[in-house]
Amino acid sequence: MKLTKWPKHSFMILAIVATWIKTVIVYHTSFELKIENAMQQFILFINPLSFLLFVYGLSLFFKTPKIRNRYIITMSIVLSIVLYGNVAFYRFYNDFITLPVLFQTSNFSDLGTSAAAIINPWDLLYFADVFIIIIANKYLPKMKAAVKVNVEFRRAFFVLAIAMTFLNLGLAETERPQLLTRSFDRELLVKNIGTYNYHLYDIYIQSKSSAQRALADGSELVEVNNYIRSNQAAINEDMFGKYKDRNLIVVSLESLQNFVINNDMNGHEITPFFNSLTKDPDTYYFSNFYHQTGLGKTSDSEFIVENSLFGLGRGAVFFTHGGNTYNSMAERLGENGYFTNVMHPNNKSFWNRDIMYQSLKIDKFYDVDSYKIEEGQAVNWGMKDIPFMEQSAALMKDMPQPFYSRLITLTNHYPFTLDPEDVMIPEYTSNSGTLNRYFQTVRYMDEALKDFFQDLKDQGVYDNSIIVMYGDHYGISENHNKAMAQYLEKDGITPYDNALLQEVPLFIHIPGDGQGKEMTEVSGQIDLRPTILHLLGVETSKDMQLGADLFSPEHEDFVIFRDGRFITDKYVYAGEACYDKATGEQIDVAPCQPYADRATTELENSDAIINGDLLRFYDEKTGNLKQNAVK
């Protein structure tokens, strides 16, 4: 029998083609990448190729076929792990991995429940190219036979790789001008330059970020400060200091989106207590309020609320810049006699909180060791909300007053599971188990907050407090759009719909106020710091903050998302398109462009402050650079 005579370098070519085809298939089956035209489809098809040509082409520099083939197999395994890592991450976060996320290893031990929910046996197919390459190496000896590498062939091969790179970048720049200099959207990067090249770009950006701090001297603050001062909103004279010296209780409502408020599920009221607050005369309910978090999720919402700055687009600030200088809400309240603390029944090192809270000047962290978790009270990474709230209220009774306590709930966390005794309404019926269970855990959270209000009254803390409650980030990602469309009775979920679904509830409850109402201003988490401080009579005119007081007559209806999307009272900008907010119809992009430019400026200003650790050069008491600022 005559053996097949394979062309030269067939083993390397097989590896390139197998990994290329697998990557393209994964793009279409595992990521929800919006493709609008044939050119975008072509770019998506070719973008893995230039990287694969370079990586596998390096095997041409090895002299022996054994080492050459081992290198090819090793690289196929590494690339499959990188791709699968993004797939698993995308299932939970609807986003792509960044370098800082990979260093959040202190969180990994606590992620067992979530990981189990997103991994399944069929995931072995993501390593199909590895199996093909190994089989070819073992059973097709002629394919792996020794081939002397011709210098001219190697040179031609890498010229081809470079040509493919420039073709890819040229087409990408045509489709998305300034892609690598102004994009905050990782999906755009993956669509245009590919998953593998995106990670190279990510490494470059991380290195640039590290250098930014080392080279900063404070002069960068001048432009940022000018921008902030020119866009500062005036205080509301009637509200400023109206509740001076009251206790402040801020509750971060895990994964709570606004679509459940004043709504039902198959006839079952989802949030009866929150619904009652929307009509409570002591409550200001903000019905057009949005989360602005990125990959840091809950920790991002903490950061935004404390500092009125955006989180980073590539990881959690709590990890990447935990040692920076900040001028947090906790620090300002501490300067005004408040005992500041965070209450969260989880390990103190999760999200690097034990380090970050020192930078935020928080006096005490009531972590898992501050609570007694009895049998049946554990959930996810800590304690069920009802006993957590009850014990927290008891701890508040003995705190020095006035105090600022920020509580972080846990039960309504992915994968949204409850013990049978905690179920209060049945599951929803859709193709998404995640959405089906979500309504049940939201209902449990609602009950926990109702009990918490009573606990505060029982402990004698309620009357002299302000209670602020807000959704920290989305609970239902775009991966469940089909189920969401079913619940919302829509034909489908558009980028416009997805943007509006980032709406989360905000309640500012002030016992005895009697002036509460629904507030329809377009606003976001970045506005909470100035709003709260002004209610308590703390001046912020010299603070380096990007948000505006929600009660200010000059507050603008404009909220920016971390990925560059934004919403105003008239427009929604999402998926690189401009929509009429009232109708949802796509319109010409021109009316959105000035807002898009401002969104880019604000995100860049926030990034500059964080990456350069610029607040170490800033004197918040005078509003000027420190005289003796040093690197």
C-alpha positions as CSV (number, residue, x, y, z in Angstrom):
1,M,0.0,0.0,0.0
2,K,1.4,3.3,-1.0
3,L,1.7,5.9,1.8
4,T,0.3,9.3,1.3
5,K,2.9,11.9,0.5
6,W,2.1,15.0,2.5
7,P,3.2,18.5,1.4
8,K,6.0,20.2,3.2
9,H,5.2,21.5,6.7
10,S,1.8,19.8,6.6
11,F,1.8,19.3,10.4
12,M,2.2,23.0,11.0
13,I,-0.4,23.9,8.4
14,L,-2.9,21.4,9.9
15,A,-2.4,23.0,13.3
16,I,-3.0,26.5,11.9
17,V,-6.2,25.5,10.0
18,A,-7.6,23.4,12.8
19,T,-7.2,26.1,15.4
20,W,-8.4,28.8,12.9
21,I,-11.6,26.9,12.1
22,K,-12.3,26.1,15.7
23,T,-11.9,29.7,16.7
24,V,-14.2,30.9,14.1
25,I,-16.9,28.3,15.1
26,V,-16.5,29.4,18.7
27,Y,-17.0,33.1,17.7
28,H,-20.4,32.2,16.2
29,T,-21.6,29.6,18.8
30,S,-20.3,30.9,22.1
31,F,-20.1,34.7,21.9
32,E,-23.0,37.0,21.0
33,L,-21.0,39.2,18.6
34,K,-23.3,41.5,16.6
35,I,-22.4,41.3,12.9
36,E,-24.0,44.0,10.8
37,N,-22.5,43.5,7.3
38,A,-20.5,41.2,5.1
39,M,-17.3,43.1,5.8
40,Q,-17.6,42.6,9.5
41,Q,-18.2,38.9,8.9
42,F,-15.1,38.7,6.7
43,I,-13.0,40.5,9.4
44,L,-14.3,38.0,12.0
45,F,-13.4,35.2,9.7
46,I,-9.8,36.2,9.1
47,N,-8.8,37.9,12.4
48,P,-7.5,34.8,14.1
49,L,-5.2,33.9,11.2
50,S,-2.4,36.5,11.5
51,F,-1.8,35.6,15.2
52,L,-1.9,31.8,14.4
53,L,0.6,32.2,11.5
54,F,3.0,33.9,13.9
55,V,2.6,31.6,16.8
56,Y,2.7,28.3,14.9
57,G,5.3,29.8,12.5
58,L,7.8,30.0,15.3
59,S,8.1,26.3,15.0
60,L,10.1,26.9,11.8
61,F,13.0,28.0,13.9
62,F,13.4,24.7,15.7
63,K,15.9,22.4,14.0
64,T,14.5,19.0,14.9
65,P,11.0,17.7,14.0
66,K,10.5,16.3,17.5
67,I,10.9,19.6,19.2
68,R,9.1,21.4,16.5
69,N,6.0,19.2,16.8
70,R,6.1,19.3,20.6
71,Y,6.0,23.1,20.4
72,I,3.0,23.0,18.0
73,I,1.1,20.7,20.3
74,T,1.9,22.7,23.4
75,M,0.8,26.0,21.7
76,S,-2.5,24.4,20.6
77,I,-3.2,23.4,24.2
78,V,-2.3,26.9,25.4
79,L,-4.5,28.6,22.8
80,S,-7.4,26.3,23.5
81,I,-7.1,27.1,27.3
82,V,-7.1,30.9,26.5
83,L,-10.2,30.5,24.2
84,Y,-12.1,28.3,26.6
85,G,-11.3,30.6,29.5
86,N,-12.9,33.4,27.6
87,V,-15.9,31.2,26.8
88,A,-16.5,30.3,30.4
89,F,-15.9,33.9,31.5
90,Y,-18.3,35.2,28.9
91,R,-21.1,32.8,30.1
92,F,-21.1,34.6,33.4
93,Y,-20.0,38.1,32.7
94,N,-21.0,38.5,29.1
95,D,-17.5,39.9,28.6
96,F,-13.9,38.9,27.8
97,I,-11.1,38.2,30.2
98,T,-8.5,40.9,30.9
99,L,-5.0,40.5,32.4
100,P,-5.9,42.0,35.8
101,V,-8.8,39.5,36.1
102,L,-6.3,36.7,35.8
103,F,-4.5,38.0,38.9
104,Q,-7.7,37.9,41.0
105,T,-6.7,34.5,42.3
106,S,-7.7,35.2,45.9
107,N,-11.3,35.1,44.6
108,F,-11.1,31.7,42.9
109,S,-11.5,29.6,45.9
110,D,-14.9,31.2,46.6
111,L,-16.3,30.7,43.1
112,G,-17.2,27.0,43.2
113,T,-21.0,27.4,42.9
114,S,-20.8,29.8,40.0
115,A,-18.1,27.8,38.2
116,A,-20.1,24.6,38.5
117,A,-23.1,26.3,36.8
118,I,-21.2,27.4,33.7
119,I,-19.1,24.4,32.9
120,N,-20.4,21.2,31.3
121,P,-18.9,18.0,29.8
122,W,-19.5,19.1,26.2
123,D,-16.9,21.8,26.8
124,L,-14.3,19.2,25.8
125,L,-15.2,20.1,22.2
126,Y,-13.4,23.4,22.7
127,F,-10.2,21.3,22.6
128,A,-11.1,19.5,19.4
129,D,-8.2,20.9,17.5
130,V,-5.8,19.7,20.2
131,F,-7.1,16.1,19.8
132,I,-6.8,16.4,16.0
133,I,-3.2,17.6,16.1
134,I,-2.2,14.9,18.7
135,I,-3.8,12.2,16.5
136,A,-2.0,13.5,13.4
137,N,1.3,13.5,15.2
138,K,0.8,9.9,16.4
139,Y,-0.8,8.2,13.5
140,L,0.3,10.1,10.4
141,P,4.0,9.8,10.5
142,K,4.6,11.1,7.0
143,M,2.9,14.4,8.0
144,K,5.3,14.9,10.8
145,A,8.4,13.8,8.9
146,A,11.5,15.8,9.1
147,V,11.6,18.7,6.7
148,K,14.5,21.0,6.4
149,V,13.3,24.6,6.8
150,N,14.3,26.6,3.8
151,V,15.3,30.2,4.8
152,E,13.4,31.6,1.8
153,F,10.3,29.7,2.8
154,R,10.5,31.0,6.4
155,R,11.0,34.5,5.2
156,A,8.0,34.2,2.8
157,F,5.9,32.7,5.5
158,F,6.4,35.6,7.9
159,V,5.9,38.2,5.1
160,L,2.5,36.5,4.7
161,A,1.8,36.7,8.4
162,I,2.7,40.4,8.5
163,A,0.6,41.0,5.4
164,M,-2.4,39.3,7.1
165,T,-1.9,41.5,10.1
166,F,-1.9,44.7,8.2
167,L,-4.9,43.5,6.1
168,N,-6.8,42.8,9.3
169,L,-5.9,46.1,11.0
170,G,-6.6,48.0,7.8
171,L,-10.1,46.6,7.4
172,A,-10.8,47.0,11.1
173,E,-9.8,50.6,11.0
174,T,-12.1,51.1,8.1
175,E,-15.0,49.6,10.0
176,R,-14.2,51.2,13.3
177,P,-11.9,54.2,13.1
178,Q,-9.5,54.8,16.1
179,L,-10.3,51.3,17.3
180,L,-7.1,50.9,19.3
181,T,-7.0,54.4,20.7
182,R,-10.6,55.2,21.8
183,S,-12.5,51.9,22.2
184,F,-13.7,51.0,25.7
185,D,-15.6,48.0,24.3
186,R,-13.8,44.7,24.4
187,E,-16.4,43.1,22.1
188,L,-15.4,45.5,19.4
189,L,-11.8,44.6,19.9
190,V,-12.5,40.9,19.6
191,K,-14.7,41.3,16.6
192,N,-12.1,43.3,14.8
193,I,-8.7,42.0,15.8
194,G,-9.6,38.6,17.3
195,T,-9.4,37.0,20.7
196,Y,-5.7,36.2,20.6
197,N,-4.6,39.7,19.3
198,Y,-7.0,41.2,21.8
199,H,-5.0,39.6,24.7
200,L,-1.7,41.0,23.2
201,Y,-3.3,44.4,23.1
202,D,-4.5,43.9,26.7
203,I,-1.0,43.2,27.9
204,Y,0.2,46.3,26.1
205,I,-2.5,48.4,27.8
206,Q,-1.7,46.9,31.2
207,S,2.0,47.8,30.8
208,K,1.1,51.3,29.7
209,S,-1.1,51.7,32.8
210,S,1.7,50.6,35.1
211,A,4.1,53.1,33.4
212,Q,1.5,55.8,33.7
213,R,1.7,55.8,37.5
214,A,5.5,55.7,37.5
215,L,5.8,58.7,35.2
216,A,2.9,60.8,36.7
217,D,3.9,64.1,38.4
218,G,0.5,65.6,39.1
219,S,0.5,68.0,36.1
220,E,-2.0,65.7,34.5
221,L,-4.6,66.8,37.0
222,V,-4.8,70.4,35.7
223,E,-6.9,69.5,32.6
224,V,-9.0,67.0,34.6
225,N,-9.7,69.5,37.3
226,N,-10.7,72.1,34.8
227,Y,-13.1,69.7,33.2
228,I,-14.7,68.8,36.6
229,R,-15.0,72.4,37.7
230,S,-16.6,73.5,34.5
231,N,-19.2,70.8,34.7
232,Q,-20.0,71.1,38.4
233,A,-23.7,71.3,39.3
234,A,-24.9,73.8,41.9
235,I,-26.2,72.5,45.3
236,N,-29.9,72.4,46.1
237,E,-30.1,75.0,48.9
238,D,-33.2,73.4,50.4
239,M,-31.8,69.9,50.6
240,F,-28.1,70.7,51.5
241,G,-27.5,69.7,55.1
242,K,-31.1,69.1,55.8
243,Y,-30.3,65.7,57.5
244,K,-26.9,66.7,59.0
245,D,-25.6,64.2,61.6
246,R,-28.1,61.5,60.8
247,N,-26.8,57.9,60.5
248,L,-26.2,56.8,57.0
249,I,-27.1,53.2,56.0
250,V,-26.3,52.3,52.4
251,V,-27.4,48.9,51.1
252,S,-25.9,47.4,48.0
253,L,-28.7,45.2,46.5
254,E,-27.0,42.3,44.8
255,S,-27.9,41.9,41.1
256,L,-31.2,43.8,41.4
257,Q,-32.5,45.2,38.1
258,N,-35.3,47.7,37.9
259,F,-37.5,45.6,35.6
260,V,-38.8,43.6,38.6
261,I,-40.0,46.7,40.5
262,N,-43.8,47.2,40.3
263,N,-44.0,44.1,38.2
264,D,-45.2,40.5,38.6
265,M,-44.2,37.1,37.3
266,N,-47.1,34.8,36.3
267,G,-49.4,36.7,38.6
268,H,-47.0,36.7,41.6
269,E,-45.8,40.1,42.9
270,I,-42.0,40.0,42.8
271,T,-41.1,42.8,45.1
272,P,-44.0,43.8,47.4
273,F,-41.8,45.8,49.9
274,F,-39.8,47.7,47.3
275,N,-43.1,48.4,45.4
276,S,-44.5,49.9,48.6
277,L,-41.4,52.2,48.9
278,T,-42.0,53.6,45.5
279,K,-45.2,55.2,46.9
280,D,-43.8,55.9,50.4
281,P,-43.9,59.6,51.4
282,D,-40.5,59.2,53.1
283,T,-38.9,57.7,50.0
284,Y,-37.3,59.2,46.9
285,Y,-37.5,56.5,44.3
286,F,-35.3,57.0,41.2
287,S,-36.8,55.1,38.4
288,N,-34.3,56.1,35.7
289,F,-31.1,55.2,37.5
290,Y,-28.4,52.9,36.0
291,H,-25.5,50.9,37.2
292,Q,-22.2,51.8,35.7
293,T,-20.0,48.8,36.6
294,G,-17.5,46.9,34.5
295,L,-15.7,43.7,35.2
296,G,-15.4,44.5,38.9
297,K,-19.2,44.1,39.3
298,T,-20.0,44.5,43.0
299,S,-16.6,45.9,43.8
300,D,-16.9,48.4,41.0
301,S,-20.3,49.6,42.4
302,E,-18.6,50.1,45.8
303,F,-15.8,52.0,44.1
304,I,-18.1,54.2,42.1
305,V,-20.3,55.1,45.1
306,E,-17.4,55.8,47.4
307,N,-15.4,57.9,44.9
308,S,-17.7,59.2,42.1
309,L,-15.2,57.9,39.6
310,F,-15.7,55.1,37.1
311,G,-14.2,51.7,37.6
312,L,-11.6,50.6,35.0
313,G,-12.5,49.0,31.7
314,R,-10.1,46.1,32.1
315,G,-10.5,44.8,35.6
316,A,-11.5,45.6,39.2
317,V,-9.9,48.7,40.7
318,F,-10.0,46.9,44.0
319,F,-7.3,44.6,42.7
320,T,-5.4,46.7,40.2
321,H,-5.1,49.9,42.2
322,G,-6.0,48.9,45.8
323,G,-3.0,50.9,47.2
324,N,-3.9,54.2,45.5
325,T,-4.7,57.5,47.3
326,Y,-8.4,58.2,47.2
327,N,-10.8,60.8,48.7
328,S,-13.7,58.5,49.4
329,M,-17.1,59.3,50.8
330,A,-16.1,57.3,53.9
331,E,-13.1,59.5,54.4
332,R,-15.1,62.7,54.1
333,L,-17.7,61.4,56.5
334,G,-14.9,60.3,58.9
335,E,-13.6,63.9,58.8
336,N,-17.1,65.0,59.9
337,G,-17.3,62.7,63.0
338,Y,-18.8,59.6,61.5
339,F,-17.8,56.0,62.4
340,T,-17.4,54.4,59.0
341,N,-17.8,50.7,58.3
342,V,-18.7,48.0,55.8
343,M,-20.9,45.0,56.7
344,H,-20.5,41.9,54.5
345,P,-20.5,38.3,55.7
346,N,-17.7,37.1,53.4
347,N,-14.0,36.5,53.6
348,K,-12.2,39.9,54.2
349,S,-9.8,39.2,51.3
350,F,-12.5,38.6,48.7
351,W,-12.1,41.4,46.0
352,N,-9.1,42.5,48.0
353,R,-11.4,44.4,50.4
354,D,-9.2,44.2,53.4
355,I,-6.6,46.2,51.5
356,M,-8.9,48.5,49.6
357,Y,-10.9,49.5,52.6
358,Q,-7.8,50.9,54.2
359,S,-7.2,53.0,51.2
360,L,-10.8,54.2,51.4
361,K,-10.3,55.1,55.0
362,I,-13.0,52.8,56.3
363,D,-12.8,52.4,60.1
364,K,-14.0,48.8,60.4
365,F,-14.9,45.9,58.2
366,Y,-17.5,43.6,59.7
367,D,-16.6,40.5,57.7
368,V,-17.7,36.9,58.1
369,D,-16.0,36.6,61.5
370,S,-18.4,39.3,62.9
371,Y,-21.4,37.1,62.2
372,K,-22.8,33.9,63.7
373,I,-23.8,31.7,60.7
374,E,-25.9,28.9,62.0
375,E,-27.0,25.8,60.2
376,G,-29.1,26.5,57.2
377,Q,-28.0,30.2,57.1
378,A,-25.1,29.9,54.6
379,V,-25.5,30.9,51.0
380,N,-23.2,31.4,48.0
381,W,-20.1,33.0,49.6
382,G,-21.4,33.9,52.9
383,M,-24.7,34.4,54.8
384,K,-28.4,34.5,53.7
385,D,-29.8,38.1,53.6
386,I,-32.5,37.7,56.3
387,P,-30.2,36.6,59.2
388,F,-27.4,39.0,57.8
389,M,-29.7,42.0,58.0
390,E,-31.0,41.0,61.5
391,Q,-27.5,40.6,62.9
392,S,-26.3,43.8,61.2
393,A,-29.1,45.9,62.8
394,A,-28.1,44.5,66.2
395,L,-24.5,45.5,65.6
396,M,-25.6,49.0,64.6
397,K,-27.3,49.5,68.0
398,D,-23.9,49.5,69.7
399,M,-22.1,51.7,67.1
400,P,-21.0,55.2,68.0
401,Q,-23.3,57.7,66.3
402,P,-23.4,59.1,63.8
403,F,-22.2,56.2,61.8
404,Y,-22.0,55.3,58.1
405,S,-22.6,51.6,57.4
406,R,-22.5,50.1,54.0
407,L,-24.1,46.6,53.7
408,I,-23.6,44.2,50.8
409,T,-26.2,41.5,50.3
410,L,-25.5,38.1,49.0
411,T,-28.5,35.8,48.4
412,N,-29.6,37.3,45.0
413,H,-26.3,36.2,43.4
414,Y,-25.7,34.0,40.3
415,P,-26.7,31.1,40.0
416,F,-29.7,32.3,42.0
417,T,-30.4,29.3,44.1
418,L,-32.5,29.0,47.3
419,D,-33.1,26.4,49.9
420,P,-36.7,25.0,49.7
421,E,-37.7,26.7,53.0
422,D,-36.8,30.2,51.5
423,V,-38.8,29.9,48.3
424,M,-41.8,32.3,48.4
425,I,-42.9,32.3,44.7
426,P,-42.6,29.6,42.0
427,E,-40.0,29.6,39.3
428,Y,-40.6,31.3,36.0
429,T,-41.1,29.1,32.9
430,S,-38.6,29.9,30.1
431,N,-35.6,28.3,28.4
432,S,-33.3,30.0,31.0
433,G,-33.0,28.4,34.4
434,T,-31.0,31.5,35.4
435,L,-34.0,33.8,34.8
436,N,-36.4,31.3,36.1
437,R,-34.7,31.2,39.5
438,Y,-33.9,34.9,39.5
439,F,-37.4,36.0,40.4
440,Q,-37.3,33.7,43.5
441,T,-34.1,35.1,44.9
442,V,-35.2,38.7,44.2
443,R,-38.4,37.9,46.2
444,Y,-36.3,36.6,49.1
445,M,-34.1,39.8,49.0
446,D,-37.3,42.0,49.1
447,E,-38.5,40.1,52.2
448,A,-35.0,40.6,53.8
449,L,-35.2,44.3,53.4
450,K,-38.7,44.5,54.7
451,D,-37.5,42.7,57.9
452,F,-34.4,44.9,58.0
453,F,-36.5,48.1,58.3
454,Q,-38.4,46.5,61.2
455,D,-35.1,45.4,62.8
456,L,-33.8,49.0,62.6
457,K,-36.9,50.2,64.3
458,D,-36.6,47.5,67.0
459,Q,-33.0,48.5,67.7
460,G,-33.9,52.2,67.9
461,V,-31.7,53.2,64.9
462,Y,-34.4,53.8,62.2
463,D,-35.7,57.3,63.1
464,N,-32.3,59.0,63.0
465,S,-31.0,57.5,59.8
466,I,-31.0,57.9,56.1
467,I,-31.3,54.5,54.3
468,V,-30.0,54.4,50.7
469,M,-30.6,51.2,48.7
470,Y,-29.4,50.6,45.1
471,G,-28.9,47.8,42.6
472,D,-25.2,47.1,42.3
473,H,-25.2,45.6,38.7
474,Y,-27.2,43.5,36.3
475,G,-28.3,40.0,37.3
476,I,-29.5,38.8,33.9
477,S,-26.9,39.1,31.2
478,E,-27.4,39.3,27.4
479,N,-26.8,35.6,27.3
480,H,-30.4,35.2,28.4
481,N,-32.0,37.6,25.9
482,K,-34.4,35.1,24.5
483,A,-35.9,34.4,27.9
484,M,-35.9,38.1,28.7
485,A,-37.8,38.8,25.5
486,Q,-40.4,36.2,26.5
487,Y,-40.8,37.8,29.9
488,L,-41.0,41.4,28.6
489,E,-43.3,40.2,25.7
490,K,-41.0,41.4,23.0
491,D,-40.1,39.9,19.7
492,G,-36.4,40.2,20.6
493,I,-33.9,42.2,22.6
494,T,-32.0,44.9,20.7
495,P,-28.9,46.9,21.8
496,Y,-31.3,49.7,22.7
497,D,-33.3,47.3,25.0
498,N,-30.1,45.9,26.5
499,A,-28.9,49.4,27.4
500,L,-32.2,50.2,29.2
501,L,-32.1,46.9,31.0
502,Q,-29.0,48.2,32.8
503,E,-31.5,50.2,34.9
504,V,-31.3,49.4,38.6
505,P,-33.5,50.8,41.4
506,L,-32.4,53.5,43.8
507,F,-34.3,54.3,47.0
508,I,-33.3,57.2,49.3
509,H,-35.5,56.6,52.4
510,I,-35.6,59.4,55.0
511,P,-37.8,58.6,58.0
512,G,-40.2,61.4,58.8
513,D,-39.4,63.4,55.6
514,G,-42.8,63.2,54.1
515,Q,-41.6,64.8,50.8
516,G,-40.7,61.6,49.0
517,K,-41.7,61.0,45.4
518,E,-40.7,59.3,42.2
519,M,-37.7,61.0,40.5
520,T,-37.3,60.4,36.8
521,E,-33.9,62.1,36.2
522,V,-31.5,60.0,34.1
523,S,-28.8,59.2,36.6
524,G,-26.2,56.6,37.7
525,Q,-24.2,55.3,40.6
526,I,-21.5,58.0,40.0
527,D,-24.0,60.5,41.3
528,L,-24.5,58.9,44.7
529,R,-21.5,60.4,46.5
530,P,-22.2,64.1,45.9
531,T,-26.0,63.5,46.5
532,I,-25.5,61.7,49.9
533,L,-22.8,64.1,51.2
534,H,-24.8,67.1,50.3
535,L,-27.9,65.7,52.2
536,L,-25.6,65.4,55.2
537,G,-24.2,68.9,54.8
538,V,-20.7,67.9,53.6
539,E,-19.3,70.4,51.0
540,T,-17.8,68.8,47.9
541,S,-17.0,71.7,45.6
542,K,-13.3,71.0,45.8
543,D,-13.6,67.2,45.5
544,M,-12.3,65.4,42.4
545,Q,-15.6,63.7,41.5
546,L,-17.4,63.2,38.2
547,G,-21.0,62.8,39.5
548,A,-23.6,65.4,40.3
549,D,-26.1,65.9,43.1
550,L,-29.3,64.2,42.1
551,F,-31.3,67.0,43.8
552,S,-29.4,69.8,42.1
553,P,-31.5,71.9,39.7
554,E,-28.5,71.7,37.3
555,H,-28.3,67.9,37.3
556,E,-28.1,66.7,33.7
557,D,-30.0,63.8,32.3
558,F,-26.9,61.9,31.1
559,V,-25.5,58.6,32.3
560,I,-22.3,56.9,30.9
561,F,-21.6,53.2,30.9
562,R,-18.2,51.8,31.4
563,D,-18.1,50.5,27.8
564,G,-18.8,53.9,26.3
565,R,-22.6,53.5,25.8
566,F,-24.7,56.3,27.3
567,I,-28.3,57.3,27.9
568,T,-29.8,60.8,28.0
569,D,-33.4,62.0,28.3
570,K,-33.7,61.9,24.5
571,Y,-31.1,59.4,23.2
572,V,-29.7,55.9,23.8
573,Y,-26.3,55.1,22.3
574,A,-25.5,51.4,22.1
575,G,-24.0,49.0,19.7
576,E,-22.4,51.9,17.9
577,A,-25.9,53.2,17.0
578,C,-28.0,56.1,18.1
579,Y,-31.6,55.5,19.2
580,D,-34.5,57.7,20.0
581,K,-35.1,57.0,23.7
582,A,-38.9,57.4,23.5
583,T,-39.5,55.1,20.5
584,G,-36.5,52.8,20.4
585,E,-36.1,53.6,16.7
586,Q,-32.5,53.9,15.3
587,I,-31.7,57.4,14.1
588,D,-28.8,59.2,12.6
589,V,-25.8,59.2,14.8
590,A,-25.2,63.0,14.6
591,P,-27.3,63.9,17.7
592,C,-25.4,61.4,19.8
593,Q,-21.9,62.4,18.7
594,P,-21.4,65.3,21.2
595,Y,-22.5,63.1,24.0
596,A,-20.2,60.3,22.8
597,D,-17.3,62.7,22.8
598,R,-18.1,63.7,26.4
599,A,-18.4,60.1,27.4
600,T,-15.0,59.4,26.1
601,T,-13.5,62.4,27.8
602,E,-15.1,61.5,31.2
603,L,-13.9,57.9,31.0
604,E,-10.4,59.0,30.0
605,N,-10.3,61.5,32.8
606,S,-11.4,58.9,35.4
607,D,-8.8,56.4,34.0
608,A,-6.1,59.0,34.2
609,I,-6.8,59.7,37.9
610,I,-6.7,56.0,38.7
611,N,-3.9,54.8,36.5
612,G,-1.7,57.7,37.5
613,D,-2.7,57.6,41.1
614,L,-3.1,61.3,40.7
615,L,-5.0,62.1,43.9
616,R,-1.7,61.7,45.8
617,F,-0.8,65.0,44.2
618,Y,-4.1,66.7,45.1
619,D,-5.1,68.7,48.1
620,E,-8.8,68.4,48.4
621,K,-9.0,71.1,51.1
622,T,-7.6,73.8,48.7
623,G,-8.5,72.3,45.4
624,N,-5.0,72.7,44.2
625,L,-1.9,70.5,43.5
626,K,0.2,69.9,46.5
627,Q,3.1,72.3,46.7
628,N,5.8,69.6,47.3
629,A,4.3,66.8,45.2
630,V,6.8,64.1,44.3
631,K,6.6,61.0,42.3
